[in-house]
Amino acid sequence: MYAVLDRYATSSLLSQAENIYNPSMSRAHSLYRLQEIDLTLDKNNARIEEIQKRLKDSEKLKQAKGYQTQALETLRKTQVVLKSAEHAVESQRSKIEETEAILYRGTIKNPKELQDLQMEVEALKRYSDTLEDRLLDVMVEFEQVELDYETAQKNLATIEKAREAEHSELNIEQQNLIEENERLNVNREAALVSVSEEDDKLYKQIRQRQGGIAVAILEKDGTCSMCGLSPSASQQQLIRSGTQIEQCNQCRRILYSG
């Protein structure tokens, strides 16, 4: 629809505001001028609505925060597992040292007891190897989890920074549009002075039915700019004279000769 709006909106609308007050302006011309303002307001309001939605949209940020929170929780859990694995290895090493100290102290003379103690040391060492292998696995896992957390943090920081910059630009654009709308509304009130109550009512009815376009241009080839229908020669003459309101027989828009 914006392509249609752009066709009728004019960038020099404000600078040409004096045309609104021209008492010799035809009824169709007055409505066309009013439509130019309304279409610009429509476009601005649609953009303001879009900006407000983007300002409120925090789904991407929420998702990034969720990933960061989840990564932090996983990191903390893995830290607990790592500390437990480290403690198990240290504890096992202490047991081995204590058992070997008893074995080599020379206080035990019984061959059977010495053999049993030697077997216990060997069993402790085998289990120590298992614990150390487990610790190594946990350390590798912890490094990956730590890397995942750092990535999640960086991603969150990047999104927050980009969002802050985008919001700053959007807020400035929104304020500019609001200020422009204020000026346009002043011009609209002035434009209504040259529009009768009857014409304004018809204009509003057609605008509501036809997606905001109530006034169509009568092209140089004599066709309606919106639906392409060619009015009769007599109707075209009336449209160009500007003495009365003439509507397209097909789309029912008000025709303006420009």
C-alpha positions as CSV (number, residue, x, y, z in Angstrom):
1,M,0.0,0.0,0.0
2,Y,2.9,2.3,0.7
3,A,3.7,2.5,-3.1
4,V,0.2,3.9,-3.6
5,L,0.6,6.3,-0.7
6,D,3.9,7.5,-2.1
7,R,2.3,8.2,-5.4
8,Y,-0.1,10.7,-3.8
9,A,2.1,12.1,-1.0
10,T,4.3,15.0,-1.7
11,S,7.6,16.0,-0.1
12,S,6.8,19.7,-0.6
13,L,3.4,19.5,1.1
14,L,4.3,21.8,4.0
15,S,6.0,24.4,1.8
16,Q,2.9,24.5,-0.5
17,A,0.4,25.0,2.4
18,E,-0.7,28.3,0.9
19,N,-2.6,26.4,-1.8
20,I,-5.0,25.2,0.8
21,Y,-6.3,28.7,1.3
22,N,-6.9,29.4,-2.4
23,P,-10.6,30.3,-2.5
24,S,-10.7,29.6,-6.3
25,M,-9.6,26.0,-5.7
26,S,-12.1,23.4,-7.0
27,R,-13.9,21.0,-4.7
28,A,-12.0,18.0,-6.1
29,H,-8.7,19.9,-5.7
30,S,-9.5,20.7,-2.1
31,L,-10.2,17.0,-1.4
32,Y,-7.0,16.0,-3.3
33,R,-5.0,18.4,-1.1
34,L,-6.7,16.9,2.0
35,Q,-5.9,13.4,0.8
36,E,-2.2,14.3,0.3
37,I,-2.0,15.2,4.0
38,D,-4.0,12.2,5.1
39,L,-1.9,9.8,3.2
40,T,1.3,11.2,4.6
41,L,-0.3,10.9,8.1
42,D,-1.3,7.3,7.3
43,K,2.2,6.5,6.3
44,N,3.8,8.2,9.3
45,N,1.4,6.5,11.7
46,A,2.0,3.1,10.2
47,R,5.7,3.7,10.6
48,I,5.3,4.9,14.2
49,E,3.3,1.7,15.0
50,E,6.0,-0.4,13.4
51,I,8.7,1.5,15.5
52,Q,6.8,0.9,18.7
53,K,6.5,-2.8,18.0
54,R,10.2,-3.0,17.4
55,L,11.0,-1.0,20.6
56,K,8.8,-3.5,22.6
57,D,10.1,-6.6,20.8
58,S,12.7,-8.1,23.2
59,E,12.5,-11.8,22.0
60,K,16.0,-11.9,20.6
61,L,17.4,-10.3,23.8
62,K,15.3,-12.7,26.0
63,Q,16.7,-15.6,24.0
64,A,20.3,-14.4,24.4
65,K,19.8,-13.9,28.2
66,G,18.2,-17.4,28.4
67,Y,21.3,-18.9,26.7
68,Q,23.6,-17.0,29.0
69,T,21.7,-18.0,32.1
70,Q,21.6,-21.7,31.0
71,A,25.3,-21.6,30.2
72,L,26.1,-20.1,33.6
73,E,24.1,-22.8,35.4
74,T,25.8,-25.5,33.4
75,L,29.2,-24.0,34.2
76,R,28.5,-23.9,37.9
77,K,27.3,-27.5,38.0
78,T,30.4,-28.6,36.1
79,Q,32.6,-26.7,38.5
80,V,31.0,-28.7,41.4
81,V,31.7,-31.9,39.5
82,L,35.3,-30.8,38.8
83,K,36.0,-30.0,42.4
84,S,34.5,-33.3,43.5
85,A,36.7,-35.2,41.0
86,E,39.8,-33.2,42.1
87,H,39.0,-34.0,45.8
88,A,38.5,-37.7,45.0
89,V,41.9,-37.8,43.3
90,E,43.6,-36.0,46.2
91,S,41.9,-38.2,48.7
92,Q,43.0,-41.4,46.9
93,R,46.6,-40.2,46.7
94,S,46.6,-39.6,50.4
95,K,45.3,-43.1,51.0
96,I,48.0,-44.5,48.8
97,E,50.7,-42.5,50.7
98,E,49.4,-43.6,54.1
99,T,49.2,-47.2,53.1
100,E,52.7,-47.2,51.5
101,A,54.0,-45.6,54.7
102,I,52.7,-48.4,56.7
103,L,54.0,-50.9,54.2
104,Y,57.5,-49.6,54.2
105,R,57.7,-48.7,57.9
106,G,58.9,-52.2,58.7
107,T,56.6,-52.7,61.6
108,I,54.6,-55.5,60.0
109,K,56.5,-58.8,60.0
110,N,53.8,-61.2,59.1
111,P,54.2,-62.2,55.4
112,K,50.5,-62.6,54.9
113,E,49.7,-59.2,56.3
114,L,52.5,-57.7,54.1
115,Q,51.1,-59.4,51.0
116,D,47.6,-58.1,51.8
117,L,48.9,-54.6,52.3
118,Q,50.8,-54.7,49.1
119,M,47.7,-55.9,47.2
120,E,45.8,-53.0,48.9
121,V,48.3,-50.5,47.6
122,E,48.0,-51.9,44.1
123,A,44.2,-51.7,44.3
124,L,44.3,-48.1,45.5
125,K,46.6,-47.2,42.6
126,R,44.4,-48.8,40.1
127,Y,41.4,-47.0,41.4
128,S,43.5,-43.8,41.5
129,D,44.2,-44.2,37.8
130,T,40.4,-44.5,37.2
131,L,39.8,-41.4,39.2
132,E,42.5,-39.5,37.3
133,D,41.0,-40.5,34.0
134,R,37.6,-39.3,35.2
135,L,39.2,-36.0,36.4
136,L,40.7,-35.5,32.9
137,D,37.3,-36.1,31.2
138,V,35.7,-33.6,33.6
139,M,38.5,-31.0,32.9
140,V,37.9,-31.3,29.2
141,E,34.2,-31.0,29.7
142,F,34.7,-28.0,31.9
143,E,36.9,-26.2,29.3
144,Q,34.1,-26.6,26.7
145,V,31.4,-25.5,29.1
146,E,33.5,-22.5,30.1
147,L,34.0,-21.6,26.4
148,D,30.2,-22.0,25.8
149,Y,29.5,-19.6,28.6
150,E,32.0,-17.0,27.3
151,T,30.4,-17.3,23.9
152,A,26.9,-16.8,25.4
153,Q,28.2,-13.7,27.3
154,K,29.7,-12.2,24.2
155,N,26.6,-12.8,22.2
156,L,24.4,-11.2,24.8
157,A,26.7,-8.2,25.0
158,T,26.6,-7.8,21.2
159,I,22.8,-8.0,21.1
160,E,22.5,-5.5,23.9
161,K,24.8,-3.1,22.2
162,A,23.1,-3.4,18.9
163,R,19.6,-3.1,20.5
164,E,20.7,0.1,22.3
165,A,21.9,1.6,19.1
166,E,18.8,0.6,17.2
167,H,16.5,1.9,19.9
168,S,18.3,5.2,19.9
169,E,17.8,5.6,16.1
170,L,14.2,4.4,16.3
171,N,13.4,6.9,19.1
172,I,14.8,9.7,17.1
173,E,12.9,8.7,14.0
174,Q,9.7,8.3,16.0
175,Q,10.1,11.8,17.5
176,N,10.6,13.3,14.1
177,L,7.5,11.6,12.8
178,I,5.4,12.8,15.7
179,E,6.6,16.4,15.2
180,E,5.9,16.1,11.5
181,N,2.4,14.8,12.2
182,E,1.8,17.8,14.5
183,R,2.6,20.1,11.6
184,L,0.5,18.0,9.2
185,N,-2.5,18.1,11.5
186,V,-2.3,21.9,11.6
187,N,-2.3,22.0,7.8
188,R,-5.2,19.5,7.8
189,E,-7.4,21.7,9.9
190,A,-6.6,24.6,7.5
191,A,-7.4,22.3,4.5
192,L,-10.8,21.5,5.9
193,V,-11.8,25.1,5.7
194,S,-12.2,24.8,2.0
195,V,-14.0,21.5,2.2
196,S,-17.8,21.4,2.7
197,E,-19.4,19.1,5.3
198,E,-21.0,17.1,2.5
199,D,-17.8,16.7,0.5
200,D,-15.9,15.7,3.7
201,K,-18.5,13.0,4.5
202,L,-18.3,11.6,0.9
203,Y,-14.5,11.7,1.1
204,K,-14.4,9.8,4.4
205,Q,-16.8,7.1,3.1
206,I,-14.8,6.5,0.0
207,R,-11.5,6.5,1.9
208,Q,-12.8,3.9,4.3
209,R,-14.0,1.6,1.4
210,Q,-11.0,2.1,-0.9
211,G,-8.0,1.6,1.4
212,G,-7.3,5.3,2.0
213,I,-7.5,6.5,-1.6
214,A,-10.7,8.6,-2.1
215,V,-9.5,10.9,-4.9
216,A,-8.0,9.5,-8.1
217,I,-6.3,11.4,-10.9
218,L,-7.9,11.7,-14.3
219,E,-4.9,10.8,-16.5
220,K,-3.9,12.6,-19.7
221,D,-5.3,9.7,-21.7
222,G,-8.7,10.2,-19.9
223,T,-8.5,7.1,-17.6
224,C,-8.9,6.8,-13.9
225,S,-5.5,6.5,-12.3
226,M,-6.7,3.8,-9.8
227,C,-8.9,1.4,-11.9
228,G,-8.1,2.4,-15.5
229,L,-11.8,3.1,-16.5
230,S,-12.2,5.9,-19.0
231,P,-15.2,8.2,-18.2
232,S,-17.3,9.6,-21.0
233,A,-16.2,12.7,-22.8
234,S,-18.9,14.8,-21.2
235,Q,-17.9,13.6,-17.7
236,Q,-14.3,14.3,-18.4
237,Q,-15.2,17.8,-19.4
238,L,-17.0,18.3,-16.1
239,I,-14.0,16.8,-14.2
240,R,-11.6,19.2,-15.9
241,S,-13.9,22.2,-15.3
242,G,-13.9,21.5,-11.6
243,T,-17.4,22.8,-11.1
244,Q,-18.7,19.8,-9.3
245,I,-17.7,16.4,-7.7
246,E,-17.5,13.6,-10.3
247,Q,-16.9,10.0,-9.3
248,C,-15.5,7.1,-11.4
249,N,-18.2,4.9,-12.6
250,Q,-16.2,1.8,-11.7
251,C,-14.2,2.3,-8.5
252,R,-16.4,5.2,-7.3
253,R,-13.5,7.4,-6.4
254,I,-13.6,11.2,-6.8
255,L,-11.9,12.1,-10.0
256,Y,-9.5,15.1,-10.1
257,S,-8.0,16.5,-13.3
258,G,-4.8,17.7,-11.6
